Amino acid sequence: MKRLSRFKRGFVSTFALDIVARGMSALTLDLLLRALDVEDFAFIVLLFNVGRFLGSAATGGIRLRYTR
């Protein structure tokens, strides 16, 4: 059997990991909806959104340039 090219291996692994991550996300959402009250779930969603905002700002939104 021929080996897959580097591109195809990357594509397949990314695709598979994306499917697994979406499944885990759906499972987590289902567990949180069943276990938490409405107020607690709203607080968790707020924390997730704040974390996502800070994560995107830290990696690409805020750029520091050093001057010589």
Secondary structure, 3 states (H helix, E strand, C coil): CCCCCHHHHHHHHHHHHHHHHHHHHHHHHHHHHHHCCHHHHHHHHHHHHHHHHHHHHHHHHCCCCCCC
